[in-house]
Amino acid sequence: MIVKDLLKEDDFSIVSGANGLDKEIQGLYIGDLLSWVMAHLHKKAIWITIQSHINVIAVGVLNDAACIILAEKASLDEDAMRKSNEEGLPVLKTKLPAYELAIKLNEIMRQNTEALHSKQDYLEE
């Protein structure tokens, strides 16, 4: 699954970093305390946060996040938007609270994995 696949859902819109929409997704992380996120965010994971300043982009780049999703209608500031575009780190937004967003993303990723396995089974026959 890639970040671009999320944009097929009505709940998401792209804010910046559109040149990184082909990044692969391998997991999900929720957190707002940047030092904690730096230590725990896995490579290629979606990061859900309400933080919206330039340091969020730095943490996402440092940890090689697949994308950042701003929950609860949080707005990305101009400097962060510019840096996201420079770094090719997609930032999406949604009105959903982080908990509901995580449930939705888990379902999307599960369905995508099931579809991938079905396709692989078909190709192996």
N, C-alpha and C positions, 0 to 999 in steps of 0.2 A: 504494500500500500504506500502511496506517496501523498504528499501534502495536498496536491491538486485535487485528489479524490474527495477531500473534505468539503471543497467548494461546491460539490454536487448537492450538498445538504442546504436547506433554506436557513438554518441557524447560523451559518458562518459567512463572513465577508472578509475580503483581503484588505488590509490597511497599508502594508508596505512589504518590500522584499519579494515582489512577484517573480523575480528572476531565480528564486530558489524553490519554486513550487514543485520541482521534480525530486526533491529530497525524500528519501525513504523514511518511513515511520517504523520505529521498533520500540514501542512503549509509551508510557504516559507518566507525568509527574506533576503534582500540585504543590505549590509553595510560593510564599511571598517574602520570606526572610532570605535576602540574597546570599549571605554567607552560608546558610544552610543549603540552599539550592546549589551553590557552587560545589559543595561537597557531595551532593547526592543525585543530581540530575545526570542521567545516563545519556550516552551518545545516541543520537537519532531518535530521542524521545520527544514527544509533544510536551511542552511546558505550559501549564495553566497558571495564570497569575492575574492579579489586579494592578500590579506595579506597572508603571507606564513611562519610565524615564530612560535615559540613555544607558544607565548602568545595567538595565535588564538586557539590553542588546549585547553588552559586553559579556555578561554571564552566559547568555545563550550561545554566543560565538565560542567562548572559552570551552564550553562543554559540548560543542558540536550538536546542539539541539536540532531536531527536524524543523520545528517551528515553535512560535510562542502564540498562545491564544489568550487574549484579554477577555476575562469574564465580566459579567455584570455591567456591560456597556462602558467599561473603562476606555479612555481615549489615550492614544499614544501621543506624546509630545513631539514637537517638530524636530528637535535634535535626534531623538530616538528614531523617528521615521527616516530621516536622512541616513543615519548610520545603518539601519536595517537594510535600506536599499543598497548602500555601498557594500555591505557584507553578504548580501544575498540570503539573509535570514528572514523567512516569511513571518509576518505578524498578522494574525487573523483576529477578529473580534466577534463577540456574541453577547446577547442579552442574558443568556443563561447563567445562573449561579455556578460556582466551581463544582459543587457536588453533582448537580444535574448534568453538567457538561461532561464530567468524568464518566457518568453512567452512559450517556449517549455515545461518547467516544469509544468506550469499551464495547458497546454493542456494534458500532460501525466496524471496529477492528476485528471483532469476532466473526462477523458476517463476511468480511473481506478475506479472512483466513480460511473460512469454510469454503468460499468460492474458489480460492486458490487451490486448496486441496482437491476439490472436485475436478478442477481442470487438469491437475497433475494426474489424478487417477484415470481420467479419460485418455490422456496422452500415453499412459503406460499400457493401456489395453491393446 
